[in-house]
Amino acid sequence: MNSSRRAGRSYGTKWPAARAGVSLVIGLAGGIVPGAGWGAEWSVQPAVSAAVGHDSNPLLAIGAHESSSVASITPSMRIRGKTERSGIDVGLALNYRYYSSDQVEDSDRQILSFNSFSQTSERTKLGLSGEFRRDDLRQITDSAVDVDGGRDSDVGLIQTDVTRNWRTLRPSWTRSVSERSSVQLSYEFTDVGFDNAAGTGLVDYTDQNLALTYSRNINPRDSFNVTASDSRFRASAVDNSTDTSRLLFGIARAFSETSNGSLAVGASKTRATVGNNVDRSSGFVLEANAREVSDTMELDGTISHDVSPSGIGQSIQSDQLRVRLVRGLTPKLGFSLRATILKNKVLEGSDPNVDRRYYEIEPALDYQWMPQWFFRAAYAYRYQKFDVDPASATGSAVYVGVAYNWRRQFFGR
């Protein structure tokens, strides 16, 4: 199927990076989880899914466009390790999509994420999380990965065959200063690079964020927090930079043992250098999060209004809504939903390549045929409109698929 078009694509360079990411996570696990290996209890749960469907507008083109049949396969794995005072959770997902249309390049995504902690003393906790992604900008990342908290503002920006390499590390240090209050110092480093990006306007960049948070418990369910942060965006290829300082005041509430939410509002000051132009601006910041994990439902949701890094070569103002929901309807039937809504614009003035609105929503039904076998039917809708263009682009797709989840295997101790 389209062998002449795809023969020229090279996949050989992808796997060394993936192996390096896995090796790094294993090394970090040994450092952040004391006694990882013989001293820890480990579990592994692999899964694989396959689907076929039809997409009315896979390139999200305006005007006349070609539809395409699509087939995909997604192997994934979840690895967990824990001791009495530490733990690590690693997720790996590989997604491959094959299109029947010669106008649409096949795509593959590789996502490795991890979250770990170590309680080094009664009052001190160290944390380390990270994500390594090799994907494209056509669609949101695989639903096996949790909502990313609003740092990715480039979803849907480019529909051509551009590959993005995304690497993020976030170490943190938390210290209890009393029975009711604590401080946390965190640092996040993100490095993003692009392949086959000539003529698209995309450039490699780095983004660093340093944050200091003070939290105080008001009662067993509610807490108050203050966060001061400073971020630095650099796109050295075009000599652009953005420095942003923020001050946020927030509240957090544990609604139950399985659900919690938080809301933070504040102000930001930004100094943006684009070429020889230097602009200073101020604005407000909003961050709202909700999470629930129970026997019948899993929910991750975030709403944000903030300055966000972008592969367009500068930081932008981004309003985002992201939701991932999985809910059981009956013992065998489940409903899932993932959605992304973006509204992006440059910090000052306008830019026809940046100012846009993008929506994507995908509801699905899952039926458990046997303990490890699942069937899925899904519908996906996408919409995009650049402010400068009076026309918009829409696309819809339907999928049916099957998944097999192996039983969770425990070992160690």
C-alpha positions in Angstrom: 0.0 0.0 0.0 1.7 3.2 -1.2 5.0 1.5 -1.1 6.8 3.9 -3.4 5.8 6.9 -1.2 6.8 5.3 2.1 10.0 3.6 1.0 11.9 6.8 1.4 11.0 7.2 5.1 13.7 6.2 7.5 12.8 4.7 10.8 16.2 3.6 11.9 17.1 6.8 13.8 14.1 6.6 16.1 15.0 3.5 18.1 18.3 4.6 19.5 16.6 7.6 21.1 13.8 5.4 22.4 16.4 3.0 23.9 18.3 5.9 25.4 15.0 7.1 27.0 14.3 3.7 28.5 17.9 3.4 29.8 17.6 6.8 31.4 14.3 6.0 33.2 15.8 2.7 34.5 18.8 4.6 35.8 16.7 7.3 37.4 14.5 4.6 39.0 17.5 3.2 40.7 18.4 6.6 42.0 15.0 7.9 43.1 13.6 4.6 44.4 16.0 3.3 47.1 16.3 -0.5 46.9 14.7 -0.7 43.4 15.0 -4.2 42.3 15.2 -6.8 45.1 13.8 -4.4 47.7 10.8 -3.2 45.7 7.5 -4.8 44.7 7.2 -4.5 40.9 4.2 -5.0 38.6 4.0 -5.1 34.8 0.9 -4.9 32.7 1.3 -4.9 28.8 -1.6 -4.3 26.4 -2.1 -4.1 22.6 -4.9 -2.7 20.5 -5.7 -2.5 16.8 -8.3 -0.5 14.9 -9.5 0.3 11.4 -11.6 3.3 10.3 -12.2 6.1 7.9 -11.2 9.7 8.2 -13.0 12.4 6.1 -10.2 14.9 6.3 -7.0 13.5 7.8 -4.9 16.6 6.8 -7.5 19.0 8.2 -7.5 20.9 4.9 -9.6 23.9 4.0 -11.8 23.4 0.9 -11.5 20.4 -1.3 -9.8 17.4 0.4 -9.3 13.7 0.1 -10.6 11.2 2.7 -8.7 8.1 3.7 -9.0 4.7 5.3 -6.8 4.2 8.3 -5.5 1.3 10.3 -3.6 1.5 13.5 -1.9 -0.7 16.1 -0.9 0.4 19.6 1.2 -1.8 21.9 1.7 -0.3 25.4 3.0 -1.2 28.8 2.7 0.0 32.4 5.5 -0.7 34.9 5.1 0.1 38.6 7.6 -0.3 41.5 7.2 0.6 45.1 8.7 0.3 48.5 7.4 1.5 51.9 8.9 5.0 51.2 9.2 5.3 47.4 7.6 4.5 44.1 7.9 4.8 40.4 5.2 4.5 37.6 6.4 4.2 34.0 4.1 4.2 30.9 5.2 3.3 27.4 2.9 3.5 24.3 3.8 3.0 20.6 1.2 4.0 18.0 1.4 3.3 14.3 -1.1 4.6 11.7 -1.3 3.5 8.1 -3.3 5.6 5.6 -4.7 4.4 2.2 -4.3 7.9 0.6 -1.1 8.8 -1.2 -1.5 12.4 0.1 -1.2 11.3 3.7 2.0 10.1 5.2 1.9 7.2 7.6 2.5 8.3 11.2 4.0 6.7 14.3 4.2 8.0 17.9 6.4 6.8 20.7 5.6 8.0 24.2 7.5 7.2 27.4 6.4 8.9 30.7 7.3 8.3 34.3 6.5 9.6 37.8 8.5 8.8 40.9 9.1 9.8 44.5 11.2 9.1 47.5 10.4 9.9 51.1 13.9 10.6 52.3 12.8 11.6 55.8 9.7 12.2 57.8 9.6 15.8 56.5 11.3 15.6 53.1 10.1 14.1 49.8 12.0 14.1 46.5 10.1 13.7 43.2 11.1 13.2 39.6 8.8 13.0 36.6 9.4 13.2 32.9 8.2 12.5 29.4 9.8 11.5 26.1 7.7 11.8 23.0 8.3 11.3 19.3 5.1 12.3 17.6 3.6 14.7 15.1 1.3 17.7 15.4 -1.8 16.4 13.6 -3.7 15.1 16.7 -3.5 14.9 20.4 -1.3 12.3 22.0 -2.5 8.8 22.7 -5.2 8.6 25.4 -3.0 6.1 27.4 -1.0 9.2 28.6 -2.5 11.5 31.2 -3.4 15.1 30.4 -0.1 17.1 30.2 -1.3 20.1 32.2 -1.5 22.5 29.3 2.2 22.8 28.3 1.6 21.6 24.7 0.0 24.5 22.7 1.0 23.2 19.2 -1.6 20.4 18.8 -3.0 20.5 15.3 -0.7 23.4 14.2 1.0 21.6 11.3 -0.7 18.9 9.2 2.4 18.0 7.1 4.8 15.1 7.8 6.8 16.9 10.6 8.2 14.8 13.5 8.5 16.3 16.9 10.9 15.1 19.6 9.7 16.2 23.0 11.8 15.7 26.2 10.8 17.0 29.7 12.3 16.4 33.1 10.8 17.8 36.3 12.6 17.2 39.6 11.0 18.5 42.8 11.8 18.9 46.5 9.1 19.1 49.2 9.7 19.9 52.8 7.1 20.0 55.7 7.8 23.0 57.8 5.1 22.2 60.3 2.1 19.8 60.8 0.0 22.0 58.5 2.4 23.7 56.1 5.0 22.8 53.5 7.2 24.3 50.8 8.0 22.8 47.4 10.8 23.8 45.0 10.4 22.4 41.4 12.3 22.8 38.2 11.1 21.8 34.8 13.2 21.6 31.7 11.7 21.0 28.2 13.7 20.5 25.0 11.8 20.2 21.8 13.2 19.5 18.3 11.6 19.0 14.9 12.5 16.8 11.9 11.5 17.6 8.3 10.4 21.1 9.4 11.9 23.1 6.5 9.4 25.6 5.2 6.9 25.2 8.1 8.2 28.0 10.3 8.8 25.5 13.2 12.1 25.8 15.1 13.7 23.9 17.9 13.4 25.5 21.4 14.0 25.0 25.1 11.8 26.1 28.0 12.8 26.2 31.7 10.5 26.8 34.6 11.5 27.3 38.3 8.7 27.4 40.8 8.5 27.9 44.6 5.2 27.0 46.3 4.1 27.4 49.9 1.0 25.4 51.0 -1.0 25.4 54.2 -3.7 23.1 55.2 -6.9 24.9 56.4 -8.6 21.7 57.4 -8.3 18.0 56.6 -9.8 18.6 53.1 -8.8 22.1 52.1 -5.5 23.9 51.6 -4.2 27.3 50.5 -1.1 27.8 48.4 1.0 30.6 47.0 3.3 30.0 44.0 6.0 32.2 42.5 7.6 31.1 39.3 10.0 32.2 36.5 10.2 30.7 33.0 12.7 31.2 30.2 11.9 30.3 26.6 14.7 30.2 24.0 14.6 29.6 20.3 18.2 30.1 19.4 17.9 29.4 15.7 15.9 32.6 15.2 17.4 34.4 18.3 14.0 34.7 20.0 13.5 34.6 23.8 10.7 35.1 26.4 11.1 35.6 30.1 7.9 35.3 32.2 7.4 35.8 36.0 4.2 34.7 37.7 2.6 35.0 41.1 -0.4 32.8 41.8 -2.8 32.3 44.8 -4.7 29.0 44.9 -6.9 26.6 46.8 -7.1 22.8 46.7 -9.8 20.5 48.0 -10.0 16.8 48.5 -13.7 16.1 47.7 -13.3 12.5 48.7 -10.6 9.8 49.1 -10.7 9.3 45.3 -11.2 12.9 43.9 -9.6 16.2 44.3 -9.4 19.6 42.5 -7.5 22.9 42.6 -7.9 26.5 41.4 -5.1 29.1 41.1 -5.3 32.7 39.8 -2.7 35.3 39.6 -0.7 37.7 37.4 2.2 37.5 35.0 4.8 39.8 33.5 6.5 38.9 30.3 9.5 40.3 28.4 9.6 38.9 24.8 12.4 39.5 22.4 11.6 38.7 18.7 14.5 39.7 16.5 15.3 43.3 17.3 12.0 44.0 18.9 11.5 43.9 22.7 7.9 43.8 24.1 6.8 43.9 27.7 3.3 42.8 28.7 1.3 41.7 31.7 -1.7 39.6 32.1 -3.6 37.2 34.4 -3.0 33.5 34.9 -5.6 30.8 35.5 -5.0 27.2 36.3 -7.8 24.8 37.3 -7.4 21.0 37.7 -9.7 18.1 38.6 -8.8 14.4 39.1 -10.7 11.3 40.2 -9.6 7.7 40.2 -12.2 5.2 41.5 -13.5 1.7 40.7 -15.9 3.1 38.1 -14.3 6.3 36.9 -11.0 7.9 36.0 -10.9 11.6 35.2 -8.1 14.1 34.4 -9.1 17.6 33.5 -7.4 21.0 33.2 -8.4 24.6 32.2 -5.6 27.1 31.8 -4.9 30.7 30.6 -1.2 31.3 30.5 1.9 32.1 28.4 3.0 28.9 26.8 6.0 27.9 24.7 5.5 27.1 21.0 7.5 25.6 18.1 6.6 28.7 16.1 9.6 30.3 17.6 8.1 32.4 20.4 5.9 32.1 23.5 2.2 32.6 22.9 -1.0 33.3 24.9 -2.9 30.0 25.1 -6.3 29.2 26.5 -6.8 25.5 26.9 -9.3 22.9 28.0 -8.2 19.3 28.2 -10.2 16.3 29.4 -9.7 12.6 29.6 -12.5 10.6 31.1 -13.1 6.8 31.4 -16.3 5.7 33.1 -18.0 2.3 33.5 -21.6 2.2 32.5 -22.3 -1.4 33.3 -20.0 -4.3 34.5 -19.1 -4.9 30.8 -19.8 -1.6 29.0 -17.6 1.6 29.4 -17.6 5.1 28.0 -14.5 7.2 27.4 -14.0 10.7 26.2 -10.9 12.8 25.4 -11.1 16.4 24.3 -8.8 19.4 23.6 -9.8 23.0 23.0 -7.2 25.6 22.2 -7.3 29.3 21.6 -3.9 30.7 20.7 -2.5 34.1 19.9 0.8 36.0 20.0 1.5 38.1 23.0 1.4 41.4 21.1 -0.3 42.2 17.8 -1.3 39.4 15.5 0.3 36.6 13.5 -1.5 34.7 10.8 0.6 31.5 11.5 -0.3 31.5 15.3 -3.7 33.1 16.0 -6.1 30.2 15.8 -8.8 28.0 17.4 -8.5 24.2 17.5 -11.1 21.7 18.8 -10.8 17.9 19.0 -13.2 15.5 20.7 -13.3 11.7 20.7 -16.1 9.8 22.5 -15.9 6.0 22.5 -17.7 2.9 23.8 -15.8 -0.1 25.1 -17.3 -3.6 25.6 -15.5 -6.2 27.7 -16.1 -9.5 25.8 -13.9 -11.6 28.0 -11.7 -10.6 31.1 -8.8 -9.5 28.9 -10.6 -8.8 25.5 -12.3 -5.5 24.7 -14.1 -4.1 21.6 -14.2 -0.4 20.9 -16.2 1.9 18.7 -15.1 5.6 18.5 -15.9 8.8 16.7 -13.5 11.7 16.4 -14.2 15.3 15.4 -11.6 18.0 14.7 -12.1 21.7 13.9 -9.5 24.4 13.2 -9.8 28.0 12.2 -7.0 30.6 11.8 -8.1 34.1 12.6 -6.9 35.5 9.3 -8.7 33.0 7.2 -12.5 33.3 6.8 -12.9 29.6 6.2 -12.4 26.8 8.7 -11.3 23.2 8.4 -13.3 20.2 9.8 -12.8 16.5 9.8 -14.5 13.5 11.3 -13.5 9.9 11.7 -15.0 6.6 12.8 -13.1 3.7 14.2 -13.7 0.1 15.4 -11.1 -1.9 17.1 -10.1 -4.6 19.5 -7.8 -4.6 22.5 -6.1 -7.2 24.7 -4.9 -6.4 28.2 -2.7 -8.9 29.9 -3.2 -9.6 33.6 -1.0 -7.4 35.8 2.0 -9.5 36.9 3.6 -8.9 40.3 7.2 -9.9 41.2 9.9 -8.9 43.7 10.0 -9.1 47.5 
